[in-house]
């Protein structure tokens, strides 16, 4: 039931604040992360020396964001690998490897086969999944469910923000066990996390109509590029995937630093480029690098659409359009920045008169390899 919304995707984007809030709920005790499902597994988390995140598509981009939090907070080396690539090499894994799979459906065959492979090789497995009792969690040693609620639209939206949230909880849980963060530091991150739902709601109430109008103007666009650095990079990839998937527009995401290594040749007058701009207050260096990327491509005629923090005035002289997000800590910014991109893809698909929920050639759950 679409509950009065024009599409399931519209409903599910509106549920992004709840997806985060419900995934956090019940997992905080005395201001510290304590995931009840992981009770009794302290030894497992103390004994690992490596984490490999496996997933496909949007879930893999969520994994790329999660990697930053796992490494920064839990100080465990983490890599992200596409599930369908994992099995065909000879990965160095064993009992001290934790393989974290991420899947909304819990039935993605590529991911399932990778989990089974990891287990056969003796690795520990943990499933981050949105579907109770699905095959992947049943095949795993540990489970952390995302509580995004059922996702019907083929394009994954609220599951993505819940997947990032679950990984942040996991990272803080491991940090607590391994003592890599103090209780005070964990409590600070928990507070930030608890503020995310309200901030997403603000994007939806303040920016959704603006972004949809903007998407309408862009309806004839043939190609869109997305640039980001650090945690903005996976968000650029996610923005591009959504656009391909439901708007059938050629789109590509790049790490902003790669531009000069090739992709900048694509920039011609009029080329729309979304740029994920990190807040200047986190890292002036990172921010200034992104601003110079913007200057470089603008000098070659690109149309800049900046996704930037409310207070950031530095983007104004260069951006043709600014989509605003509230201020948040460095690792929390991507959970906010993805929301305008979800709205944009949906708006563009609608403007083109396409079926937002059922894009051609795609199925919600990919149960073949
Ligand atoms: C993109 C999308 C897909 C899925 C991918 C993994 O919007 O929906 O890229 O994210 O097929 O699916 P799950 O999470 O069910 O394993």
Boltz pocket constraint, residues with backbone or C-beta under 6 A from the ligand:
constraints:
  - pocket:
      binder: B
      contacts: [[A, 56], [A, 57], [A, 58], [A, 59], [A, 60], [A, 102], [A, 103], [A, 104], [A, 105], [A, 106], [A, 107], [A, 108], [A, 111], [A, 154], [A, 155], [A, 156], [A, 157], [A, 241], [A, 242], [A, 245], [A, 363], [A, 364], [A, 365], [A, 366]]
      max_distance: 6.0
